[in-house]
Amino acid sequence: MRFFLEIKDGNKISLAAFWKDMLFKCKHADDFNKVALVTDIQWFRSFADFKDNLVDLDIRAFDNDERLQALNWIAE
């Protein structure tokens, strides 16, 4: 399964929701083969790079202006 996630600046995510999302993705990491994260929020991009080292999953972070590249990559 492929997962495309776009997070715009100004979106608020609670710590509880963030933790729940992380647990879900770790639990179901074998179900995903690619995750494209599109955001200009630096801490999300850093976390995606960090999480990529924790699970056997191809996670790539893209800037907002690279949205089309992210969609092309996830479709490959």
CORQUIVEN-V685294 format. One record per residue. N is the residue number from 0. SS is DSSP state (@ for helix, = for strand, . for the rest). PSI is psi in whole degrees, -180 to 180 (NA if undefined). D_FIRST is the distance of its C-alpha to the first C-alpha in Angstrom with 2 decimals. Layout:
BEGIN
n={N N}
ss={SS SS}
psi={PSI PSI}
d_first={D_FIRST D_FIRST}
END
This chain:
BEGIN
n={0 1 2 3 4 5 6 7 8 9 10 11 12 13 14 15 16 17 18 19 20 21 22 23 24 25 26 27 28 29 30 31 32 33 34 35 36 37 38 39 40 41 42 43 44 45 46 47 48 49 50 51 52 53 54 55 56 57 58 59 60 61 62 63 64 65 66 67 68 69 70 71 72 73 74 75}
ss={. = = = = = . . . . . . . . @ @ @ @ @ @ @ @ @ @ @ @ @ . @ @ @ . . = = = = = . . . @ @ @ @ @ @ @ @ @ @ @ @ @ . . . = = = = = . @ @ @ @ @ @ @ @ @ @ @ @ .}
psi={145 145 125 125 124 123 118 150 137 -18 134 134 125 157 -39 -43 -40 -45 -43 -42 -44 -44 -41 -48 -37 -41 -35 21 -34 -18 -20 142 -20 141 124 123 121 115 154 4 112 -40 -28 -43 -42 -41 -39 -42 -41 -46 -31 -27 -17 -33 154 81 138 101 128 137 138 146 161 -37 -1 20 -45 -39 -39 -44 -41 -42 -44 -25 -14 NA}
d_first={0.00 3.80 6.69 10.21 13.15 16.72 19.64 23.11 26.27 28.06 25.17 26.21 24.03 25.93 25.78 24.90 21.89 20.81 21.31 19.45 16.37 16.75 17.22 14.16 11.92 14.07 14.04 10.28 9.80 9.11 6.03 4.57 5.77 7.06 8.86 11.69 14.60 17.49 20.74 24.32 24.71 25.50 24.83 21.18 20.87 22.79 20.70 17.46 19.46 20.75 17.51 16.18 19.13 18.47 15.04 13.59 10.90 11.35 12.49 14.80 17.24 18.94 22.19 22.54 24.34 21.45 19.11 19.19 18.44 15.32 14.14 15.17 13.51 9.99 10.77 12.06}
END
